[in-house]
Amino acid sequence: MQTVDHKRHWTLRDVIFLAIIAIFFGIIYQVWSYAYYVLAATPLKPFANDLTLGVWIMAGPLAGVLLKKPGAGLLGELLAATVEMLLFSSWGAADLITGVTQGAGAELGFATTGYRNWGAIGLFFSTLWSTIITFAWDWFQSGYQDYHFGLLVILFIIRFISIGFFAGILVNWIAKLVQQTGMMGK
């Protein structure tokens, strides 16, 4: 007789919550692009991407923390990026590649704990991996290889703080609020 691991089995409720997260953050991502453009139009332009990136990482970790399922972080981020793209994002279909890249970081964070820690430790590793993976992507995609070493260190630290605050601390706070409502069950 085959048994089903209910903790890893996707339910209709999980799919609905994943869709809600994706739609909600897809809209936020589209609106947040204006914050990036405002910063990019100032002398802070070299820092704009790293300062604002944390918001664009939030859907993956939140999906992981709330759903506690392998793959939720990657799917949450990819679907949110898809919604952002469908809202006529200035980045177009590149949003999908970015969604996979950002979602992979979130997913690796939870995978690092063996999908056993969906709290602060999982979010810390999610922050760390998201910082590393997105920084590596920007190394090739955004021309970071042309920056001098000192600027790269500063950008990496700013990115880690941005992701840590938005996709770590803020996601943890949001998850606690959602869990207090009882909507996620036990």
N, C-alpha and C positions, 0 to 999 in steps of 0.2 A: 504494500500500500504506500502510495506517495503522499508525503505531507507537504503542506504549503507553509512557508515562512511568512506569516502575516505582516511582520515588520518590513519585509522587502517587497511584498505583493502590493501592487498599485490598485487603489480603490477608485471608485467614481469620485468620491470626495477629494482624493489626492489630485486627480486630474482637474477638477473644478478649481481647487485652490491654486494649482500651478497656472491655470489659465488666468485667474484673477491677478496673481502676482505679475504675470507677463504683460497683461493689458495695463495694469496700474503703472508698472515701471517703464513700459514702452512709452507711455505718455510723458512720464517724468523725464525720461532720457531725451525725448524730443525737445521739451521745454528747457531742460538743463543745457542744451547746446548753446542757448543764448548767453548763459553765464560764461561758457568757454569763449565765445566770440567777443564778449565785452573785455575779458582779460587779455585775449589775443590782440586786441586793438590798443593796448597800453604798453608801456615799457616792460610789463610782466610777461610779454609774449613767450619767452623761452620756458616759462614756468606754468603757463596756462593749462597745458595738457595734464601735467602731474598734479597740479592743485585741484583740478576738477574731476579727475579720474575716479575717485572713490565713489561718487554717486553712480557712475555708470557700471559699477561692479556689484551693486546692492542686490539685484534680483537673484543672482545665483546663490549667494550665502543664505539669503532669507528663505528661498525655496528649500535649500538643504536643511536648515534649522527647523523649519516648520513641518516639512514632510518626512524628514529622517529616512530618506530612501537613496540608495546609490543611483546616481544619474540625475537627481533632482537639481543639483547645482548647475550642471552643464545645460540641462534642458531649460531651466528657469531663465538663465542668462541668454541662451540662444533664442528662446521665444520672445523675450522682452526686446531683444535686438531686432527681431522680425517685425514686431509691432512698431518699433521706432522707424524702421525702414518703410513700412507701409504708410506711415504718417508723413511721407515725403521728406525724410531726413536728408540733410545736405550731403551725407556720406553714401547714400544709396545702398546698393547691394554689398558694399564693403562692410556694412553693419553686421552682416551674417558672419563674415570672417572674424570680425572683432568679437561678436557674441560667443563664438566657439573658443576663441583665445581667452577671453575673460572668464567664460564658464569653466574652461579647463583648470584655471587657477583655483576657482572655488571648489571644484570637484576634487582636485588633488589634495586640498586642505583636509577635507573629510576622509579621503582615502588614506592619508598619512596616519590617521588614527584607527585605520581598519574599519571605518564607518561605525565606531563605537562611541565617539564623543561628538555630540552635536551642539555643545555649549561653547564656553569661552576658549577652550583648547582647540576645538575644531575650527572656530572662527579665527584664532590666531594663525593656525597653519593655512587657512584659506587666505588670510591677508598676506602672509609671507609668500605663498605660491603665486597668488594673483600679482603681487608686486614683481616677482622674478619673471614670470611668464610675459606679462604685459610690457615690462621693460625690455626684455629680449625682443619682443615683437617690434617695439618702437625703435630699437637699435637698427633694424633693417628697414622698417616701413617709414619711419619718420626722420631718418637721417641722424639719429643720435650718435652714430659712429664718428661724425664730424665734430662733436663737442670735445672740449678738453676734459681731462680726467676729473679735475676739481668740480666742474659744472655737472658732470655725470653723477658724482657722489651726492651733490646737493639735490639733483633731480630725483635720484633714487630714494633719498631720505624723505623728501616732500611727498613723493608718490606713496611710500610706505605709510606715512602719517595720514594722508588723505584716505587711502583705502582702509587703514586701521580704524579711523574715526567713523567713516560712513558705512563701510561694509563689515566692520567689526563691532564697534561699540554701539552705533545707531541700530544696526540690524539686531544685535542682541537685545536692545531695549524694545524695539518693535516686536520681536518674537515673544518677549515676556508679556507685553501688553496683549497680544493676540492670544497667548496661552491662558491668560487670566480670564478671557471671555468664555473659555470652555469650548470654543468652536472647533478646536483641533482634537478634542477627545482626550483620553488619557494617554 
